[in-house]
Every structure is written in structure tokens, then in C-alpha cells.
Amino acid sequence: QVQLVESGGGLVQAGASLRLSCAASGSIFSNYAMGWFRQAPGKEREFVAAISWHGSTTYYLDSVKGRFTISRDNAKNTVYLQINSLKPEDTAVYYCAARRVFSTTWSAIGPDARYDYWGQGTRVTVSS
């Protein structure tokens, strides 16, 4: 079992930056690939980014490449999502997720992968 707790969301103006954090507990963090997803009002949840268990492989939604950076600190059991140049369309609840997998392929940790554990989410609201 893995427990995930997100933090770092808030209300910001367009162009600002945020760093979201997701703290994990309950299992060996480095055994898990981690993903960030988001759900905007009235829309389905979508994949944003993923990082492999050792942190050397990352994937991003095309529309966020260059603005979002996923990283992890296995010593702190935490995964981060740095978001720069925020846009109103980034408004959503952001969720982190964990999957116990050592494969680093797109299919293993990308948008169609079956993530086993989810946090409660942190809300990001971007005003124009």
C-alpha cells in the first residue's frame, strides 16, 4: 500500500509558477514509477507527466512540454511537478499516482498505464 498526499496548489495569476509536491509513504518509494494527472472542470482526467522509478526517464503531455517538469527525490519519498508560465487552461485538480513497475516504456508509465495508487489531489486555479 502506498499513501500519496499532494500539496502546493493554489490560486495564481497567468504567467506565474507553482511547484506541486506529492509525498509518499507506506512502501519503498523507489519501487514505483510516478505520474501526474489533472482533471479540469467538466473534463475527463488526463495524463500530464510521468517519471520512472529511478528518475532517468520522463514523459509529458505534448501541450505541457517546455513548461512542466517532473522530478523526484527518492531520499525524501517525494515527486514534484514544476509548472511555469501558468495558463488559465492549466486550471484543474492535479493528482499524483504510483505504479510499482521497473519498466520505463511509454506503455508502462504513460497515459494508458494502470496506476495503482492515487492521491486526493491539489487544486490549481489560474486567473487571466
N, C-alpha and C positions, 0 to 999 in steps of 0.2 A: 504494500500500500504506500502511496505517495500522497502527501498533502501539499497543496500548492496555494500560495497566498500572493496575489498581485497587489502592487501599490504604485503610486506615482502619477496617477491620473489627475485630471482637474480641468478647470475652465481656463482657456488661454486664448489669446488673440492669434489671428492668422500670422504666420511667419515666425512664431515662437518655437521653442524646442522643449521637449519633455524627455525624461528617461523613465521608462517603466521598469519595474523590478518584479521578479517572481521568485519568492523564497520557497524552497522545497524542504520537506522533512519526511522522515519515516522510512527512508530506504537509501541505498547508495546512489547518490545523485549522478555520479559519473557513469552509471549503467544506463542512463536514459538520454535519448535524444529529446530535445525540447522544441516546442513550436509556439508561435504566437498567432492568434486568430483574432478577428474582430467581427462585431455584429452591429451594423448601423441600424438606426430606427427604421422599421418596416422592411428590412432586408434580411437575407439569409446570412448566416455566419460564413466568413471567408478566411482563407489562409492568408497570412501576412508574411511570415518568415519561419525558418527552421534552422536548427544548428545540431550538428552531430554530437555524439556523446563526448568526444574529445575536443570539440570546438573547431576542428580544422575545415569542416565543410558546412557551408551555409547556402540557403536558398531563399529567394524573395519573390513575392508577387511582383510582376513586371511594373505595375504602376507605382510601386514604392521604392524601386531600386534607385540608389543615389541619395535618398532622404532617410531611409530607415537602416539601422544597423543592429543586428542581433549579436550578442556576445554572451559568454558565460564565465563564471568563476567557480570552478568545481570545489575549491577550498572553502568557499562561502555558501555553497549549495544554492546558488542564485543565477538566474538567467536575466538578461537585460534586453530592452528594446529602446534604443536611442532613436528619437524621432525629431528630425529637423525640418524647418520650413513648413510647419503645420498648415494644412489647408482645411477649410470648412468640411470638405468631403472626407476628412480623416475622423470626423466625429463618429464615435462608436464606443461600445464597451469592448475592451481588449481583454482577451483570455490567454493564459498560458496553458500549455498541455504537455504531458510527458508520455513517452513511449519507450519501453525497455527494448531497445534494438541497437545492435552494433553496426548494422549495415548503414552506409551513408548515401545510398542512392536516393534519387528523387522519389521513386515509388515507396521507399521505406520510410522517409521522413517528410515528404512533401504534402501537398494538399489532400491527396487521396489516402494517405496513411491512416491507420486506425490508432489514434492516440487513446491511451487507456485512462489517463487521469487528467482532470481539468480543475482549474481554479474557479473562483466565484466571479472574477472579472474586476476590472477597474475602468471607470468611465472617463473618457476623454471628450471634451466639448471644445470645439474651435469656433470662435466667433469671427465674423468677417469685418 
